[in-house]
């Protein structure tokens, strides 16, 4: 995995990958001493033009869909118990959303 596909800050590690069908950004709490806990994921079709799907895990069931990346980050932050501004976003994932 390249440096532009991972980011870590505020006790959260973000990992971006592309599968055969999706662009996938997964957040995972890395520090039990922070208020963040659990995981959250944002997925988009591999072409990068469809709505973003928020899931509790990378392979979990879809919870909600959003057009904007900011809205999807808000929901992911809620799942982790942190502000969306605390979520690190790897450079490769910065263009997700419509």
N, C-alpha and C positions, 0 to 999 in steps of 0.2 A: 504494500500500500504506500502511495507516495505522500510526501509532506502536505500536499494541497488537499488530501482526502481525510485528514484528521485534525482535530483541534481540541484543546483542553483548557478549561478555565472554570473558576468558581466551583470546583469539585465535580465537574461534569465533563465527560469525554464524548465528543461527537465524531462519528465515523460516517463517511460518505462512500457509497459504492454504486456501481451500475451493474444490474443483472441483465439477462436477456430481455426482460420485459419492463423493468422499472429503474428509476433513479431513487435511491434510498438513503435517507439521512437518519441515523439512529443516535439517540442521546442516552447515556448511561451515567448514573451517579457513581463517582469513584471514591468519594470520601464520606464515610459515615458520620463525620463530625459536622457536616454541612446540613442545611435544611432540605437539600435535594434528596429524593429517594426514588428508586425504581428506574424504569426505562420509558422512553417515548420514541416514536418514529414518524417520519414524514416521507411519503412515497408519491411519486409522480411517474407517468408513463415515460418510457425511455426516450421518446421523441421530445419530451419536455414542454408540451403545450397543454396538457390536460389539467384538471383540477388536482390539487394536492389532497392526499388522504392522510389523516392523522390516525395512528394506531397506538395501542399501549406497548407493543413490541414490533420488531421488524416483520414478523410473520403472523402477527395478531389480526383480529378482526377490525375492520374499519370502524372508527367511531364517528367521524365527521369528514366532510369535504369542504375545501376552501379554494377560492380563486387566488387569493394573495398569500404570499409567503409570510408576511407579518402576522396575518390571522392564524395561520398554521403554527407559527412559533408561539403565539399567545396560548394556544391550546396545549402544545407540547410543554410549555412552561407550567401550565396548570397541572398537568399530569405529574410533573416532577416536583411540584410545590415551590417553584422559583419564578422570578420575573423573567419574561422572555428576553430581556436585555442581558440576563446572566448566561444565556445559552451561547456557547461558542459555535460558530459556523465555519466549517472548512472552506477555503477559497473555491474549491470545485463545486460546492453547493450553493454559492451565493446567488446564482441566477435561477434558482427554482421559483416556480410560480408563474403566473400569467402577466 
